[in-house]
Amino acid sequence: MAEPARPYTPDQLAERWQCSAETIRNLVKSKQLPGFRCGRMIRIPRQSVEEYEQCLKSPSENCAVATASRGERTENDGVISLRHAPEKKPRQRP
């Protein structure tokens, strides 16, 4: 019987996607990428990664990724460019 595939760590997934591990942690924290905690460690199931990647390739109504950005989405020659909303400044209390 085959052993189930082990989930990704943020570092492993960051290497796969060529981004930072902090980006992966933020995706999990914002619930854009399903993950779970083992104590203080974050793990991302392989199935969740495959579904997320599939949604990035061809977003549909069922994909959370299709509405993940708050910025404007434009497509030019097959390249997707996201313009993120400006960073909010913390309010100062009187």
Backbone as ProteinMPNN parsed JSONL, in Angstrom:
{"seq_chain_A": "MAEPARPYTPDQLAERWQCSAETIRNLVKSKQLPGFRCGRMIRIPRQSVEEYEQCLKSPSENCAVATASRGERTENDGVISLRHAPEKKPRQRP", "coords_chain_A": {"N_chain_A": [[0.842, -1.176, 0.0], [0.584, 2.192, -0.87], [2.268, 4.928, 0.62], [0.825, 7.906, 1.951], [1.318, 11.133, 0.392], [3.589, 13.485, 1.772], [2.825, 16.561, 3.441], [3.612, 19.959, 2.352], [6.141, 22.136, 3.671], [6.26, 25.636, 4.556], [8.739, 26.636, 3.601], [9.544, 24.699, 1.69], [7.475, 24.906, -0.2], [7.748, 27.581, -0.909], [10.182, 27.494, -2.245], [9.445, 25.92, -4.428], [7.57, 27.602, -5.68], [9.077, 29.809, -6.083], [9.196, 32.07, -4.322], [8.953, 33.916, -1.224], [9.07, 32.311, 2.005], [7.554, 33.623, 3.847], [5.55, 34.758, 2.307], [4.07, 32.486, 1.669], [3.22, 31.748, 4.231], [1.577, 33.95, 4.769], [-0.436, 33.584, 2.831], [-1.625, 31.267, 3.814], [-2.444, 32.168, 6.32], [-4.321, 34.13, 5.58], [-6.217, 32.529, 4.559], [-6.321, 31.967, 1.854], [-4.892, 29.942, 0.829], [-5.312, 26.679, 1.647], [-4.235, 25.295, 4.682], [-2.647, 23.776, 7.566], [-1.932, 23.61, 11.1], [0.661, 22.187, 13.049], [1.241, 22.193, 16.097], [3.42, 24.788, 16.393], [4.183, 24.762, 13.808], [3.553, 25.175, 10.305], [1.767, 23.473, 7.818], [1.123, 22.493, 4.466], [-1.192, 20.801, 2.619], [-0.507, 18.589, -0.12], [-2.508, 18.233, -2.035], [-4.001, 20.583, -1.765], [-2.137, 22.426, -2.7], [-1.892, 21.642, -5.386], [-4.522, 22.148, -6.277], [-4.642, 24.925, -5.89], [-2.633, 25.79, -7.665], [-3.791, 24.93, -10.054], [-6.033, 26.595, -10.15], [-4.744, 29.016, -10.499], [-3.784, 28.718, -13.064], [-6.1, 28.428, -14.642], [-8.502, 30.266, -13.758], [-11.712, 29.909, -12.241], [-15.232, 30.136, -11.413], [-15.353, 28.688, -9.068], [-12.929, 28.909, -7.829], [-11.002, 30.164, -5.223], [-8.803, 31.658, -5.638], [-9.266, 33.257, -7.824], [-10.406, 35.601, -6.93], [-8.607, 36.575, -5.138], [-6.839, 38.774, -5.08], [-6.891, 42.213, -4.187], [-6.39, 44.097, -5.933], [-6.188, 45.574, -9.236], [-6.747, 43.646, -12.114], [-5.052, 42.785, -14.98], [-4.482, 41.58, -18.312], [-1.846, 40.913, -20.488], [-0.603, 39.783, -23.395], [-0.6, 37.095, -22.456], [0.613, 37.417, -20.006], [0.061, 37.979, -16.657], [-0.654, 40.725, -14.734], [-0.684, 42.149, -11.592], [-1.989, 44.808, -9.763], [-1.624, 45.994, -6.708], [-3.659, 47.137, -3.984], [-3.102, 50.276, -2.319], [-1.001, 50.4, 0.568], [-2.433, 50.365, 3.79], [-2.347, 52.946, 6.177], [-1.618, 52.976, 9.641], [-4.053, 54.095, 11.961], [-3.826, 57.018, 13.904], [-4.189, 57.527, 17.307], [-5.953, 59.941, 19.223]], "CA_chain_A": [[0.0, 0.0, 0.0], [1.397, 3.397, -0.997], [2.216, 5.867, 1.735], [0.325, 9.198, 1.469], [2.335, 12.165, 0.178], [3.755, 14.373, 2.914], [2.489, 17.958, 3.133], [4.722, 20.893, 2.184], [6.434, 23.177, 4.65], [6.314, 26.917, 3.837], [10.023, 26.757, 2.906], [9.526, 23.839, 0.511], [6.549, 25.472, -1.17], [8.346, 28.831, -1.382], [11.192, 27.115, -3.23], [8.714, 25.45, -5.607], [6.915, 28.736, -6.327], [10.081, 30.866, -6.196], [8.791, 33.242, -3.551], [9.443, 33.794, 0.148], [8.273, 31.477, 2.916], [6.609, 34.528, 4.496], [4.417, 34.865, 1.391], [3.278, 31.267, 1.853], [2.565, 31.861, 5.547], [0.502, 34.944, 4.643], [-1.52, 32.959, 2.08], [-2.313, 30.347, 4.728], [-3.086, 32.984, 7.357], [-5.483, 34.797, 4.998], [-7.092, 31.442, 4.11], [-6.321, 31.851, 0.394], [-4.281, 28.636, 0.593], [-5.626, 25.825, 2.797], [-3.112, 24.714, 5.402], [-2.968, 23.441, 8.947], [-0.828, 23.758, 12.05], [1.093, 21.115, 13.945], [1.91, 23.015, 17.089], [3.759, 26.083, 15.805], [4.571, 24.547, 12.418], [2.503, 25.234, 9.293], [1.89, 22.471, 6.757], [0.176, 22.7, 3.382], [-1.395, 19.52, 1.931], [-0.156, 18.575, -1.546], [-3.737, 18.395, -2.82], [-4.327, 22.009, -1.727], [-1.176, 23.1, -3.576], [-2.269, 21.322, -6.762], [-5.76, 22.869, -6.57], [-4.293, 26.344, -5.97], [-1.915, 25.978, -8.92], [-4.761, 24.76, -11.132], [-6.844, 27.811, -10.185], [-3.915, 30.08, -11.059], [-3.674, 28.483, -14.502], [-7.393, 28.682, -15.279], [-9.457, 30.639, -12.713], [-13.129, 29.709, -12.511], [-16.085, 30.642, -10.339], [-15.144, 27.889, -7.866], [-11.58, 29.119, -7.319], [-10.81, 31.291, -4.321], [-7.689, 32.426, -6.166], [-9.762, 34.2, -8.822], [-10.747, 36.854, -6.265], [-7.674, 36.733, -4.035], [-6.199, 40.078, -5.077], [-7.768, 43.365, -4.083], [-5.926, 45.027, -6.946], [-6.742, 45.511, -10.573], [-6.149, 42.543, -12.847], [-4.994, 43.001, -16.416], [-3.747, 40.544, -19.024], [-1.14, 41.378, -21.667], [0.182, 38.741, -24.062], [-0.475, 35.916, -21.611], [1.252, 37.763, -18.739], [-0.908, 38.568, -15.741], [-0.048, 41.746, -13.903], [-1.579, 42.571, -10.519], [-1.682, 46.072, -9.119], [-2.199, 45.87, -5.378], [-4.186, 48.338, -3.344], [-2.079, 50.912, -1.491], [-0.928, 49.925, 1.954], [-3.169, 51.209, 4.734], [-1.548, 53.481, 7.261], [-2.32, 52.831, 10.924], [-4.692, 55.315, 12.476], [-3.24, 57.556, 15.132], [-5.2, 57.832, 18.329], [-5.766, 61.281, 19.843]], "C_chain_A": [[0.892, 1.246, 0.0], [1.186, 4.32, 0.198], [1.718, 7.222, 1.213], [1.462, 10.221, 1.357], [2.374, 13.104, 1.378], [3.41, 15.804, 2.524], [3.749, 18.816, 3.017], [4.91, 21.738, 3.437], [6.402, 24.497, 3.88], [7.614, 27.096, 3.047], [10.055, 25.921, 1.628], [8.638, 24.426, -0.584], [7.087, 26.785, -1.742], [9.414, 28.54, -2.435], [10.525, 26.671, -4.532], [8.126, 26.618, -6.396], [7.849, 29.926, -6.519], [9.601, 32.176, -5.573], [9.339, 33.059, -2.139], [8.518, 32.894, 0.97], [7.231, 32.342, 3.634], [5.367, 34.732, 3.621], [3.491, 33.671, 1.551], [2.527, 31.329, 3.182], [1.396, 32.85, 5.491], [-0.687, 34.388, 3.869], [-2.326, 32.014, 2.973], [-3.081, 31.139, 5.78], [-4.351, 33.662, 6.836], [-6.495, 33.813, 4.415], [-7.257, 31.385, 2.588], [-5.736, 30.51, -0.028], [-4.564, 27.772, 1.818], [-4.36, 25.197, 3.388], [-3.549, 24.378, 6.815], [-1.72, 23.585, 9.806], [-0.605, 22.459, 12.809], [1.905, 21.821, 15.018], [2.151, 24.389, 16.5], [4.109, 25.975, 14.325], [3.361, 24.614, 11.491], [2.801, 24.177, 8.239], [0.789, 22.71, 5.74], [0.018, 21.376, 2.641], [-1.094, 19.634, 0.435], [-1.387, 18.794, -2.432], [-4.142, 19.872, -2.87], [-3.419, 22.801, -2.667], [-1.562, 22.875, -5.037], [-3.539, 22.065, -7.174], [-5.485, 24.367, -6.746], [-3.583, 26.642, -7.285], [-2.862, 25.864, -10.116], [-5.631, 26.006, -11.272], [-6.054, 28.979, -10.744], [-3.826, 29.953, -12.572], [-4.969, 28.818, -15.219], [-8.436, 29.003, -14.215], [-10.903, 30.406, -13.162], [-13.92, 30.264, -11.338], [-15.827, 29.929, -9.021], [-13.783, 28.109, -7.226], [-11.522, 30.342, -6.417], [-9.721, 32.206, -4.852], [-8.168, 33.503, -7.133], [-10.091, 35.55, -8.203], [-9.785, 37.173, -5.133], [-7.066, 38.122, -3.954], [-7.237, 41.181, -4.934], [-7.419, 44.38, -5.156], [-6.618, 44.819, -8.273], [-6.018, 44.417, -11.351], [-6.209, 42.847, -14.34], [-4.181, 41.89, -17.044], [-3.146, 41.135, -20.281], [-0.289, 40.248, -22.212], [0.417, 37.522, -23.174], [0.204, 36.177, -20.276], [0.217, 38.452, -17.868], [-0.179, 39.515, -14.807], [-1.062, 42.18, -12.858], [-1.084, 43.895, -9.947], [-2.387, 46.049, -7.773], [-2.676, 47.21, -4.854], [-3.092, 48.954, -2.478], [-2.158, 50.421, -0.047], [-1.653, 50.906, 2.871], [-2.232, 51.672, 5.848], [-2.312, 53.314, 8.567], [-2.871, 54.172, 11.394], [-4.031, 55.741, 13.774], [-4.381, 57.905, 16.084], [-4.914, 59.179, 18.961], [-5.305, 61.207, 21.269]], "O_chain_A": [[1.841, 1.337, 0.779], [0.076, 4.466, 0.709], [2.142, 7.651, 0.14], [2.431, 10.182, 2.116], [1.337, 13.472, 1.931], [3.676, 16.218, 1.396], [4.813, 18.449, 3.516], [3.958, 22.017, 4.166], [6.507, 24.48, 2.654], [7.596, 27.647, 1.946], [10.541, 26.385, 0.597], [9.013, 24.438, -1.756], [6.902, 27.069, -2.925], [9.53, 29.276, -3.415], [10.994, 27.012, -5.618], [8.174, 26.63, -7.626], [7.438, 30.949, -7.067], [9.603, 33.231, -6.207], [10.114, 32.135, -1.893], [7.337, 32.743, 0.659], [6.156, 31.858, 3.986], [4.258, 34.862, 4.14], [2.27, 33.824, 1.566], [1.343, 31.002, 3.249], [0.349, 32.613, 6.094], [-1.832, 34.684, 4.21], [-3.554, 31.969, 2.897], [-4.228, 30.82, 6.094], [-5.343, 33.762, 7.558], [-7.509, 34.219, 3.846], [-8.229, 30.816, 2.092], [-6.043, 30.001, -1.106], [-4.107, 28.093, 2.916], [-3.531, 24.641, 2.667], [-4.68, 24.66, 7.213], [-0.602, 23.671, 9.299], [-1.543, 21.742, 13.158], [3.11, 22.021, 14.867], [1.202, 25.088, 16.143], [4.309, 26.992, 13.66], [2.273, 24.164, 11.85], [3.946, 24.007, 7.821], [-0.331, 23.08, 6.092], [0.992, 20.869, 2.086], [-1.392, 20.651, -0.192], [-1.304, 19.466, -3.46], [-4.581, 20.356, -3.914], [-3.867, 23.726, -3.345], [-1.558, 23.814, -5.833], [-3.627, 22.56, -8.297], [-6.035, 24.999, -7.648], [-3.892, 27.632, -7.949], [-2.741, 26.62, -11.079], [-5.933, 26.429, -12.388], [-6.626, 29.85, -11.399], [-3.795, 30.957, -13.283], [-4.945, 29.426, -16.289], [-9.184, 28.116, -13.803], [-11.263, 30.671, -14.309], [-13.349, 30.798, -10.387], [-16.058, 30.504, -7.958], [-13.51, 27.542, -6.168], [-11.945, 31.43, -6.808], [-9.712, 33.4, -4.552], [-7.536, 34.554, -7.248], [-10.055, 36.561, -8.905], [-10.116, 37.966, -4.252], [-6.801, 38.606, -2.854], [-8.33, 41.092, -5.493], [-8.08, 45.412, -5.276], [-7.519, 43.99, -8.405], [-4.798, 44.287, -11.248], [-7.274, 43.13, -14.89], [-3.297, 41.319, -16.405], [-3.843, 41.785, -21.06], [0.652, 39.805, -21.552], [1.522, 36.979, -23.147], [0.36, 35.25, -19.481], [-0.429, 39.406, -18.302], [0.803, 39.138, -14.168], [-2.187, 42.542, -13.203], [0.106, 44.065, -9.683], [-3.616, 46.081, -7.711], [-2.169, 48.268, -5.228], [-2.242, 48.234, -1.955], [-3.223, 50.082, 0.469], [-1.504, 52.121, 2.741], [-1.44, 50.897, 6.384], [-3.53, 53.493, 8.597], [-2.245, 55.221, 11.243], [-3.718, 54.914, 14.63], [-5.389, 58.496, 15.698], [-3.757, 59.52, 19.207], [-5.109, 62.241, 21.908]]}, "name": "protein", "num_of_chains": 1, "seq": "MAEPARPYTPDQLAERWQCSAETIRNLVKSKQLPGFRCGRMIRIPRQSVEEYEQCLKSPSENCAVATASRGERTENDGVISLRHAPEKKPRQRP"}
